[in-house]
Amino acid sequence: MAIFSAVCVAVVQSFVNYTVNPLIFGLLMGSGAMLGDIVKSFFKRRLNIKSGNPFPPFDQLDFILGALALYYGIGPYVLNHFYSLSGWTILFIFVLTPLAHVLMNVIGYVLGLQDVWW
């Protein structure tokens, strides 16, 4: 579902940026995000942290690291236009995304959509 969602977001974004193939970009970023989550889960299990328990800050950063790893590792070879992100943009992503992640989890908890706030 995450990869499908990433493709859908990429298609919407393609209306602003016509130079990137939204299918390939969405597959790349969604797959990278899931890969990051899998790697985090692997290490979480090795540290005997139970499923569902928090693992800060990796719970907020795993998908970013995975998506950026695939973007920079594979993106230049499969995207028709590859854009290197500035250091400020990457810093912004690493600051804003965890804040948004925690905020959305708290909202979900307050609305009764989640059992825990993290």
C-alpha positions, -999 to +999 in steps of 0.1 A: +000+000+000+029+024+008+044+020-027+011+025-043+005+056-022+040+069-032+031+064-069-002+083-064+016+112-047+042+113-075+015+114-101+000+144-084+034+160-081+040+155-118+015+182-125+040+207-110+072+190-123+067+175-158+102+163-162+102+133-138+084+100-147+059+097-118+056+060-120+094+053-117+098+081-091+070+068-070+082+032-072+117+043-063+107+065-033+080+041-020+103+011-023+131+030-006+108+040+023+098+004+028+134-008+025+144+017+053+115+004+075+126-032+069+162-024+078+151-006+110+128-035+119+158-060+115+179-040+139+150-035+163+145-072+165+182-078+171+180-054+200+150-073+214+126-044+211+091-057+208+069-050+177+049-018+183+073-004+209+090+030+201+125+031+187+133+068+185+146+084+164+147+056+139+109+053+138+108+088+123+140+086+101+140+050+086+118+058+056+136+090+049+170+072+049+157+044+027+140+067+002+171+089-001+194+059-004+174+045-034+170+080-048+207+086-049+218+050-055+194+041-083+177+074-093+205+087-116+202+056-137+165+052-140+150+087-139+149+107-171+158+138-150+177+134-118+179+164-093+204+164-066+190+179-034+208+207-016+222+202+018+196+227+031+168+207+015+180+174+031+183+191+065+148+205+061+135+170+053+153+155+084+138+182+107+103+186+093+095+150+086+100+137+122+080+166+136+052+159+112+054+122+119+050+127+157+023+153+152+002+130+130+006+102+155-005+124+184-035+135+164-044+099+155-041+090+192-063+119+203-089+110+176-089+074+188-074+061+156-043+047+173-038+029+206-005+047+214+007+082+207+040+071+190 
